[in-house]
Amino acid sequence: MQDLILRTRRMIFDTANLEGTFPEDDMLCARSNQEIQDCLDANRIDAWYELLLPAATRPALPAGIQFKDFYHQEGNWEADATLTDASYNILTPLTSDYIVGHWSFADSINYAVRIKGKYYDLYGAAADLLENWAAELKLQFAFSLGRDQFKLTDQFESLLTLADRYRLRQRPTFVHLERSDMASDQEAGFLDYPINGLYEGR
């Protein structure tokens, strides 16, 4: 989890002590490790034995096609992810790239490989952190005294601008909507029947 926190901190340019370790409440940084982890958990996706996509390797003849590399369509996995076969037996990969979502094996695997673990939307978490940061600045001073001006509005606007950019890159959220003022097909006496592999109302 620590590497995900570090990468998220770099995304929001909270640069104090970037190359060191971060205590739970690092006073040198604007955002604590715990706050970053909370935002990451709010943008976490749990994967329950999802199938990995095999990538074929074509070695020199006479060997046939081998499957040693497996990918998930998402990256930014926590390092406690586990791989299993179709019978849920634990598999041990040769290499693991949790950022990309790529695992490789020493020998070819000719059966389905599944993954159980957690991956994170870093863009969504970074946008949440930037908006929290901007909210704090909103309450701070902005006044003029003679020819001198004291304001934090520039930093406030910069944080929100970057948050908007990250919002455009975060994972989409799907919401199921159901109208309560309309009868469903089943209530109206209609059922769906498969016709040539497709479902059409009857």
Buried (B, 14 or more C-beta within 10 A) or exposed (E): BEEBBBBBBEBBEBEEEEEEEBEEEBEEBBBBBBBBBBBBEEBBBEBEBBEBEBEEEEEEEEEEEBBBBBBBEBBBBBEEBEBBEEEEEEBEBEEBEBEEBBBBBEEBBEEBBBBBBBBBBBBBBBBBBBBBBBEEBEEEEEEEEEEEEEEBEEEBEBBBEBBEEBBEEBBEEEEEEEEEEEEEEEEEEEEEEEEEEEEEEE
